[in-house]
């Protein structure tokens, strides 16, 4: 077989190293069933963005009492990355990408990043940004500032992870949505800690529709812990499935098992899905082969597991080592008003097995 181009190999290595919560959710089959978007592309939003020099010069036009900036001063302000890309975690994430794909040599620093360099990124490359407070990342209101200088034909995604909503409530959602092609927020903690105002803030921003093939932007509350410098998700089971009598027991869930501070009238699509995973988050049964749910009265959900070739084999493995398996359970709602960006909000819990 013909060898892959060096650039492509570097890209694949970088993407494997950057596996994050988004890739985990896609692998588990959660994101795909809920989503489809239409609308303007990110390129449309970004193609007329003026450079920093023009913005600074415009600021002083019509202000005769203000000192004029010299060309040298403009050049300094335009080249100071801390000015035009103020979030330190985003700067480091962009630097990692540029080095991994040989846009910058090994040993470069964030000061070597220029707007022209960002504009030269090939459209075939993908720029994944991660801001993970469990790994020391910093969340700031202007989190995405500076990412608009990346080639508008290049896909930019950002994932933001925190243990609560307090810092996330300060995010500039309009700027975030304009400067990246896809964004996801994860609130990860072992309790049912959630803030209904966060999703409401995103809705109230009236984000414009944006064409997106990877899925709706969204906010997900995950019941678990991130350890090992924020790189490993450890579920915090809040339910337990008894397989002592049968390997295919029915299970019952209610809205109280999930994040419940939600006005369902604001969401047009609802889905409850499940996946069988191992202790190290390896998918065993997809959502279409694991428990299916029917909603009953007063927010009750009855789950049944069909006995198929795949499920029988998988559940016998579970019976042999129940401590190595989890049921991954998600309750999600999608906001869709027909005029603005579709967005999802979801709650993810885990159940262990016992016999």
C-alpha positions as CSV (number, residue, x, y, z in Angstrom):
1,X,0.0,0.0,0.0
2,X,1.3,3.5,-0.9
3,X,2.7,5.3,2.1
4,X,0.7,8.2,3.5
5,X,2.0,11.8,2.9
6,X,4.1,13.0,5.8
7,X,1.7,15.9,6.6
8,X,-1.3,13.5,6.7
9,X,0.6,11.2,9.1
10,X,1.4,14.1,11.4
11,X,-2.2,15.2,11.3
12,X,-3.5,11.7,12.2
13,X,-0.9,11.5,15.1
14,X,-2.0,14.9,16.4
15,X,-5.7,14.0,16.2
16,X,-5.1,10.7,18.1
17,X,-3.2,12.6,20.8
18,X,-6.1,15.1,21.1
19,X,-8.8,12.6,21.7
20,X,-11.2,14.4,24.0
21,X,-14.7,14.3,25.4
22,X,-16.2,15.0,22.0
23,X,-14.6,12.0,20.4
24,X,-15.7,9.9,23.3
25,X,-19.3,10.9,22.9
26,X,-19.2,10.4,19.1
27,X,-17.6,7.0,19.7
28,X,-20.4,6.1,22.1
29,X,-23.0,7.0,19.5
30,X,-24.5,9.9,21.4
31,X,-23.9,12.9,19.3
32,X,-24.8,11.5,15.8
33,X,-28.5,10.6,16.5
34,X,-29.5,14.0,17.6
35,X,-28.0,16.3,15.1
36,X,-28.2,18.1,11.8
37,X,-27.7,21.7,11.0
38,X,-28.2,24.1,8.1
39,X,-27.2,27.7,7.6
40,X,-24.2,30.0,6.9
41,X,-20.7,28.7,7.0
42,X,-18.0,30.0,9.3
43,X,-16.2,31.4,6.3
44,X,-19.1,33.8,5.7
45,X,-18.8,35.0,9.3
46,X,-15.1,35.5,9.3
47,X,-14.0,36.5,5.8
48,X,-14.4,40.2,6.3
49,X,-12.7,40.4,9.7
50,X,-10.4,43.4,9.9
51,X,-6.9,43.0,11.3
52,X,-5.9,44.4,14.6
53,X,-4.0,47.4,13.1
54,X,-7.2,48.5,11.3
55,X,-9.3,48.1,14.4
56,X,-6.8,50.1,16.5
57,X,-6.5,52.9,13.9
58,X,-10.3,53.1,13.5
59,X,-10.7,53.5,17.2
60,X,-8.7,56.7,17.2
61,X,-10.2,58.2,14.0
62,X,-12.4,61.2,14.7
63,X,-10.8,61.7,18.2
64,X,-8.5,64.8,17.7
65,X,-7.6,64.9,21.4
66,X,-6.3,61.4,21.4
67,X,-2.6,60.7,20.5
68,X,-2.1,59.0,17.1
69,X,-0.4,55.7,17.0
70,X,2.8,55.5,15.0
71,X,3.4,52.6,12.6
72,X,5.8,51.1,15.0
73,X,3.3,51.2,17.8
74,X,0.6,49.7,15.5
75,X,3.0,46.9,14.6
76,X,3.9,46.1,18.2
77,X,0.2,46.0,19.2
78,X,-0.6,43.9,16.1
79,X,2.1,41.4,16.9
80,X,1.5,41.0,20.6
81,X,-0.3,37.7,20.8
82,X,-1.4,38.4,24.4
83,X,-3.4,41.3,23.0
84,X,-5.1,39.6,20.1
85,X,-5.3,36.1,21.6
86,X,-5.7,36.8,25.3
87,X,-6.6,33.3,26.6
88,X,-3.4,31.5,27.6
89,X,-4.8,28.0,27.3
90,X,-6.0,28.7,23.8
91,X,-2.6,30.1,22.8
92,X,-0.9,26.9,24.0
93,X,-3.4,24.7,22.3
94,X,-2.9,26.5,19.0
95,X,0.9,26.3,19.5
96,X,0.6,22.5,20.0
97,X,-1.3,22.2,16.8
98,X,1.1,24.3,14.8
99,X,4.1,22.4,16.0
100,X,2.5,19.0,15.5
101,X,1.7,19.8,11.9
102,X,5.0,21.4,11.2
103,X,3.7,24.9,10.8
104,X,6.3,25.8,13.5
105,X,9.4,24.0,14.4
106,X,9.8,22.1,17.7
107,X,10.8,24.5,20.5
108,X,8.7,27.4,19.3
109,X,6.8,29.5,21.7
110,X,3.4,31.3,21.5
111,X,5.3,34.5,20.6
112,X,6.1,32.8,17.2
113,X,2.4,32.7,16.3
114,X,1.3,35.4,13.9
115,X,-2.0,36.2,12.3
116,X,-0.4,35.6,8.9
117,X,0.7,32.1,10.0
118,X,-2.8,31.3,11.3
119,X,-4.3,32.5,8.0
120,X,-1.9,30.1,6.1
121,X,-3.2,26.9,7.8
122,X,-4.3,24.5,5.1
123,X,-8.1,24.0,4.7
124,X,-7.6,20.3,4.9
125,X,-6.2,20.5,8.4
126,X,-8.5,20.6,11.5
127,X,-7.7,22.7,14.5
128,X,-9.0,21.1,17.8
129,X,-8.9,23.4,20.8
130,X,-9.3,22.1,24.4
131,X,-9.8,24.2,27.5
132,X,-9.9,21.8,30.4
133,X,-9.8,23.3,33.9
134,X,-9.1,19.8,35.3
135,X,-5.7,20.0,33.5
136,X,-5.0,23.6,34.4
137,X,-6.9,25.3,31.6
138,X,-8.3,28.8,32.1
139,X,-11.8,29.9,31.1
140,X,-12.2,33.6,30.3
141,X,-15.1,35.5,28.8
142,X,-13.2,36.2,25.5
143,X,-12.1,32.6,25.3
144,X,-12.1,32.4,21.5
145,X,-10.6,35.8,20.7
146,X,-7.9,35.4,18.1
147,X,-9.2,32.2,16.5
148,X,-11.0,34.3,13.9
149,X,-7.6,34.8,12.2
150,X,-7.3,31.1,11.3
151,X,-8.0,30.4,7.6
152,X,-11.8,30.6,7.4
153,X,-11.7,27.5,5.2
154,X,-10.2,25.5,8.1
155,X,-12.5,23.8,10.6
156,X,-11.9,24.9,14.2
157,X,-13.5,23.1,17.1
158,X,-13.4,23.9,20.8
159,X,-14.2,21.8,23.9
160,X,-14.5,23.4,27.3
161,X,-14.5,21.3,30.5
162,X,-15.1,22.5,34.0
163,X,-16.5,21.2,37.3
164,X,-19.3,23.8,37.6
165,X,-21.0,26.7,35.7
166,X,-19.7,29.8,37.5
167,X,-16.9,30.6,35.0
168,X,-18.9,29.4,32.0
169,X,-21.7,31.9,32.8
170,X,-19.3,34.7,31.8
171,X,-18.6,33.3,28.3
172,X,-19.3,35.5,25.3
173,X,-21.4,33.0,23.4
174,X,-21.8,35.3,20.4
175,X,-18.0,35.6,20.0
176,X,-17.5,31.9,20.7
177,X,-20.0,30.8,18.0
178,X,-18.6,33.2,15.4
179,X,-15.0,32.4,15.9
180,X,-15.2,28.6,15.8
181,X,-17.1,26.1,13.7
182,X,-18.2,23.9,16.5
183,X,-18.2,24.2,20.3
184,X,-19.1,21.8,23.2
185,X,-19.2,22.4,26.9
186,X,-18.9,19.7,29.5
187,X,-19.6,20.2,33.2
188,X,-18.1,17.1,34.9
189,X,-18.7,16.4,38.6
190,X,-19.9,13.4,40.7
191,X,-23.0,15.3,41.8
192,X,-26.1,16.5,40.0
193,X,-24.8,20.0,39.9
194,X,-26.3,22.1,37.1
195,X,-27.4,25.6,36.3
196,X,-30.4,26.0,34.0
197,X,-29.3,29.7,33.4
198,X,-26.3,28.6,31.3
199,X,-28.3,27.1,28.5
200,X,-30.8,30.0,28.8
201,X,-27.9,32.4,28.3
202,X,-26.9,30.6,25.1
203,X,-30.5,30.6,23.8
204,X,-31.0,34.3,24.6
205,X,-27.9,35.2,22.6
206,X,-29.9,34.3,19.5
207,X,-26.9,32.6,17.8
208,X,-27.1,32.6,13.9
209,X,-27.5,29.3,12.1
210,X,-24.2,27.9,11.0
211,X,-23.6,24.9,8.7
212,X,-22.1,22.1,10.7
213,X,-21.5,18.5,9.7
214,X,-20.2,17.4,13.1
215,X,-23.3,18.1,15.2
216,X,-25.1,20.7,17.2
217,X,-23.1,22.7,19.7
218,X,-24.2,21.8,23.2
219,X,-23.8,21.7,27.0
220,X,-23.5,18.4,28.7
221,X,-23.6,17.6,32.4
222,X,-21.5,14.5,33.0
223,X,-21.7,12.6,36.3
224,X,-18.1,11.5,36.9
225,X,-14.6,12.7,37.6
226,X,-11.6,13.7,35.5
227,X,-8.3,12.5,36.9
228,X,-4.7,12.0,35.8
229,X,-4.3,15.7,34.9
230,X,-7.8,15.9,33.5
231,X,-7.2,13.2,30.8
232,X,-9.2,10.3,32.1
233,X,-12.9,10.3,32.8
234,X,-14.0,8.0,35.7
235,X,-17.7,7.5,35.9
236,X,-19.6,8.0,39.2
237,X,-22.4,5.5,39.0
238,X,-25.7,6.7,40.4
239,X,-27.7,3.6,39.4
240,X,-27.1,-0.2,39.6
241,X,-28.4,-3.0,37.3
242,X,-29.2,-6.3,38.9
243,X,-28.3,-9.3,36.7
244,X,-28.5,-12.0,39.4
245,X,-31.8,-13.3,38.0
246,X,-31.5,-12.5,34.3
247,X,-29.0,-10.9,32.0
248,X,-31.7,-8.8,30.3
249,X,-33.6,-7.1,33.1
250,X,-35.8,-4.1,32.4
251,X,-34.6,-0.9,33.9
252,X,-36.5,2.1,35.0
253,X,-35.4,5.7,35.0
254,X,-37.0,9.0,35.8
255,X,-36.2,12.7,35.2
256,X,-35.0,12.9,38.8
257,X,-32.1,10.6,37.9
258,X,-30.8,13.3,35.5
259,X,-30.4,17.0,35.6
260,X,-34.0,18.1,36.2
261,X,-33.8,22.0,36.2
262,X,-35.1,22.2,32.7
263,X,-38.2,23.9,31.1
264,X,-39.0,21.2,28.5
265,X,-41.3,23.6,26.7
266,X,-38.3,25.4,25.3
267,X,-36.9,22.2,23.6
268,X,-38.4,20.6,20.5
269,X,-36.5,17.3,20.4
270,X,-36.0,14.9,23.2
271,X,-34.0,11.6,23.2
272,X,-33.0,9.1,25.8
273,X,-30.2,6.7,24.7
274,X,-27.8,4.2,26.3
275,X,-24.5,2.5,25.5
276,X,-22.7,-0.4,27.1
277,X,-19.0,0.5,27.8
278,X,-16.1,-1.0,29.6
279,X,-14.3,0.5,32.6
280,X,-11.9,2.3,30.2
281,X,-14.7,3.7,28.1
282,X,-14.5,1.2,25.3
283,X,-17.8,0.9,23.5
284,X,-19.3,-2.7,23.6
285,X,-22.9,-2.1,22.4
286,X,-24.1,0.9,20.4
287,X,-27.2,2.9,21.3
288,X,-29.1,0.9,18.6
289,X,-28.1,-2.4,20.2
290,X,-28.4,-1.6,23.9
291,X,-31.4,-0.5,26.0
292,X,-34.2,1.3,24.2
293,X,-36.6,3.5,26.2
294,X,-40.2,4.4,26.1
295,X,-41.4,7.5,28.0
296,X,-44.3,6.9,30.4
297,X,-46.3,9.4,32.5
298,X,-44.7,11.9,34.9
299,X,-41.2,11.6,33.4
300,X,-40.7,7.8,33.8
301,X,-38.7,5.9,31.2
302,X,-39.0,2.1,30.8
303,X,-35.9,0.5,29.3
304,X,-35.8,-2.9,27.6
305,X,-32.9,-4.8,26.1
306,X,-33.6,-7.1,23.2
307,X,-31.9,-10.5,23.1
308,X,-29.9,-10.5,19.9
309,X,-26.7,-12.2,18.9
310,X,-24.7,-9.1,19.9
311,X,-26.4,-8.4,23.1
312,X,-26.3,-12.1,24.3
313,X,-22.6,-12.3,23.7
314,X,-22.0,-8.9,25.4
315,X,-24.1,-9.6,28.4
316,X,-22.4,-13.0,29.0
317,X,-19.1,-11.0,29.2
318,X,-20.7,-8.7,31.6
319,X,-21.8,-11.6,33.8
320,X,-18.3,-12.9,33.9
321,X,-16.8,-9.5,35.1
322,X,-19.6,-7.1,36.1
323,X,-17.2,-4.8,37.8
324,X,-15.6,-4.0,34.4
325,X,-18.7,-2.6,32.7
326,X,-21.0,0.4,32.9
327,X,-24.3,1.4,31.3
328,X,-23.8,4.9,29.8
329,X,-27.2,6.7,30.0
330,X,-28.0,10.1,28.4
331,X,-31.0,12.3,28.5
332,X,-30.8,15.1,26.0
333,X,-33.0,18.0,24.7
334,X,-32.5,20.0,21.5
335,X,-33.4,23.6,21.1
336,X,-34.6,24.4,17.6
337,X,-36.7,27.5,16.9
338,X,-36.2,27.5,13.1
339,X,-34.4,30.9,13.1
340,X,-31.3,30.4,15.3
341,X,-28.6,27.8,15.9
342,X,-29.8,24.4,17.1
343,X,-28.2,23.5,20.4
344,X,-28.4,20.5,22.7
345,X,-28.4,20.2,26.4
346,X,-27.9,16.9,28.0
347,X,-27.3,15.0,31.2
348,X,-25.1,11.9,31.3
349,X,-25.1,9.3,34.1
350,X,-23.7,5.8,34.6
351,X,-25.0,2.6,36.1
352,X,-22.9,-0.3,37.3
353,X,-23.7,-4.0,37.3
354,X,-24.1,-6.4,40.2
355,X,-25.3,-9.9,40.8
